Amino acid sequence: METVVLASHDRFEQAVAAASRIGRGEAVEGLAASVDAAVLGRVEEAWDGIVAALREGFRYGREKAAALLDAAVERTEQIIQEAGARGREVHEILLQRLREYAQETMHSTLAQVPATIQLGGGSYSLTTVNLTHKLVVTGSVKTNLMEAFSLAASREIEISADYVRAAE
């Protein structure tokens, strides 16, 4: 049986909010010190464009949001270059935010798989969940942003779940 789980705007916004917290107030993995205001300002400028593209992709799909995605990629790369020696920090925080967004999206999608289902008068319990992950092994902000955008725009994650009839 194949079912469709519809995306929720609230779950999308929760994933964006979780990602937006990265770099604010606590040390960032991979960086030696906490982030100063100048770096965080650059991160937020880039992140605002990224989030705008993700939201547009979530609401209207890939085709209508493509121009906004391209602009976000271009502006983000420009901000990283303009940051000079601090560009690595901006880059790392943005990558971590994109990873957090993807992880939160995955977790919220998995949470929608029911633990039990009713079928033909019987109750069936979840026994196995299979999920195929696509790993992006690159530090390219563009590539990672495009993958995060794909999650927002198509919101397609393939999950298979096996159920067994519950003992009566």
N, C-alpha and C positions, 0 to 999 in steps of 0.2 A: 504494500500500500504506500502510495506517495502522497504526502500532504504538503501544503504550503503554509509557512509561518510568516505572517505579514509583519513588516518592520514597524516599529513603534517610534514615533518622534521623541518620546520621553527617553527611551533606551538610547537612541542616537545622541541626544543631548547629555545623557549621563556619561557616555563614552568620551564626548568632547570635553566635558567638565573634568573628568579624571585625568585626561591627557593635559589639560591646561594647568593642572596643579604641579606638574613636573617643573622643577627649577625655581619654585617659589618657596623660599624659607628653609628648605632643607638641602643638604649636599646632593649633588647630582652624581650618579654613578659614572666613573670614568674621568671625573674632574677632581683636581687636587683640592680646590677650595670652594667655598660657597660662591654663588654667582653675584656679581655686583650689579648695581642699578643700570649702568650703561649697557652691559651685556643683556640684562633682562629686558631693557627697553627695545633693543634690536630684535630679541627673540619674539617679544610681543607684537612688534610691527609685522614680522614675517608670519607669525602664528595667526594674526587677524585675517590676513589674506588667505591662508590655508583653510581656516575654519569657514570663511565665506564660500570658498570653492566646495568644501565638503557639504555644507548646508545646501547649496544650490544643486549639487549632484544628488543629494538625498531627496530633495523636494521634486526636482524636475528631470533627473536622469542625466546620463553621460553627455548626450548630444547637446542639450541646452546649456550645460555648465562647462563645456570644453574650453571656451575662451577664458572663463574665470580661472580654470585650472592652469592653463598656459600662463596667464598673468601672474598667478601665485608662484609658480615654479620660477619664472623669470625674476620676479621681485625678491624671492627668497635667496636665489643664487647671488643676486646683486647685493643684498644685505650682508650675506656671509663674506663676500669679497670686500665690501666696504669696512667690515669689522677688522680687517687687517689681522694682526697677531691674535686677536680675540675671536676670530672667525671660527676657529676650532670649537670653542665653547658654544657659540651660537649653533653651529652645525650639530654638535652632540646633543644639546638639549632638544632641538627640533626632531632629531632622529628618535630620541627617547619618547617624546610626545607622540610621534606617529606610531611607535611600537605600542605604547599604552592605549592609544585609540583602538588599534587593531585587536589587542588582547581583550579590552573591555567589550568590544563588539562581539568577539567570539564567545566570551563568557555569558553575555546577556542573551545571545542566540541559543546557546546550549541550555540555559535556564528555562527556555520555552519548551523543551522536550518534556512531555508529560511522563511522570513516574508510573502512572497507570492509565490504561485506556479501557473503555467499555466497548465491547464489540459483540453483537449477536446475543445479548443477554449475559455475557460472561465478562469477567474482569481479568485483564492481562497486566502483568507487572514488567517493568523495564528490566532487562537482563544485561544488555550490552549496547554501548553507543560507540559508533565508529565515526571518526572525523578525519578528513584528509586536510592536512595543512600544506599551504604553499609557502615555502621559506624563501625570503628575499635575502640573499647573502651579498649585500653591497652597502656601502656607506653613502651611496648617491641619494641626496635628498629628493631629486626628481623621481627616481625609480620608486623610492619608498612612498613618496607622496602620491604617485600614480596608483600604487597598490592600495593605499588607504582610501583614495578616491573611488577605486573600483568597489570597495566594500560599501561605501556610502551610496554610490550611484546605482549599483545593481543589487547590493545587499544579498548576494547569493553565496550561501555557505552550504555545502553538501554534507549532510549528517545522515547516517543510517542508524536506526534504533531497532533492536530486537526485543520482542516481548514474549512472555510465556504465560499461559493461562494460570491464574492464581489458584492455589488449592482452596477447595470449598469446604 
